[in-house]
Amino acid sequence: MEKTQKKIKIKVEKINLFYGTSHALGDINADIYENSITAVIGPSGCGKSTFLRLFNRMNDLIPGVTINGRILLNGENIYAKDTYVVELRKKVGMVFQKPNIFPMSIRDNVIIGPKHHGTKKKQDLDIIVERSLRQAALWDDFKDNLFKPGLSLSPGEQQRLCIARALAVEPEIILFDESCSALDPESTMRIEDLMSELSKKYTIIIVTHNMEQAARVSHMSAFFMIDDDKIGRLVEYRPTGDMFANPKDKRTEDYITGRYG
């Protein structure tokens, strides 16, 4: 999928990440464009999910992690010492590989974030619930059954409920970490359609092992590999159509054609 490049939303500048003394990501530079879908691809263990977690500072939760370099979101360094990480994670939502539904109703799953951030009035929360479920293509199915347990939904519906929950706090960026890998083909297509629709308003970054999915939904693709020193490197980063039709690096070609990885 091609799309005219828009302004830079996130600028990654010379990022290096260490787990203790283990060098996991080396010298990563990339510009992520606003209102686009960027796919992060590469073989297992090359640092894709670690790279994704940089944008909401989830790696901070891992003991022994050291990060050097800068990531600028709207021109502000999110790794500056004075960054308010709670506010950052409001701006940068995340949807995980498996739906992490809370044992509560559909409605309560959606409003848990807004309530945490201070929204208390029922009328305001009702507006958020409808808006978020509409954006996640769930409103028509469940508008009359909002107190149905979230865990009773199908896996595909649960994943869309997780998306609705991320949208409820009105983020600017949504991260998807292999969010379709556990879903059936029909549910996967619905999530992909939803990503495409959401990219009109949000900046989306996905990690995927599915090359067909990357080709279908993304505007830009970033190919990662481990080098001889076992460090995750960004090998190639280009518009998806260009990369898949004419990869510049032989390693990229070998991976996307299935000869490696």
HELIX and SHEET records of a PDB file:
HELIX    1   1 LYS A   48  ARG A   53  1                                   6    
HELIX    2   2 LEU A   54  ASN A   56  5                                   3    
HELIX    3   3 MET A   58  LEU A   61  5                                   4    
HELIX    4   4 VAL A   85  LYS A   91  1                                   7    
HELIX    5   5 ILE A  106  HIS A  116  1                                  11    
HELIX    6   6 LYS A  122  GLN A  135  1                                  14    
HELIX    7   7 TRP A  139  PHE A  142  1                                   4    
HELIX    8   8 GLY A  150  SER A  152  5                                   3    
HELIX    9   9 PRO A  155  LEU A  167  1                                  13    
HELIX   10  10 PRO A  185  LEU A  198  1                                  14    
HELIX   11  11 MET A  211  VAL A  217  1                                   7    
HELIX   12  12 THR A  240  ALA A  245  1                                   6    
HELIX   13  13 LYS A  250  ILE A  256  1                                   7    
SHEET    1   A 4 SER A  22  TYR A  33  0                                        
SHEET    2   A 4 ILE A   8  TYR A  19 -1                                        
SHEET    3   A 4 VAL A  65  LEU A  73 -1                                        
SHEET    4   A 4 GLU A  76  ASN A  77 -1                                        
SHEET    1   B 6 VAL A  92  VAL A  95  0                                        
SHEET    2   B 6 ILE A 173  ASP A 177  1                                        
SHEET    3   B 6 THR A 203  VAL A 207  1                                        
SHEET    4   B 6 ILE A  37  ILE A  41  1                                        
SHEET    5   B 6 MET A 220  ILE A 226  1                                        
SHEET    6   B 6 GLY A 232  PRO A 239 -1                                        
END                                                                             
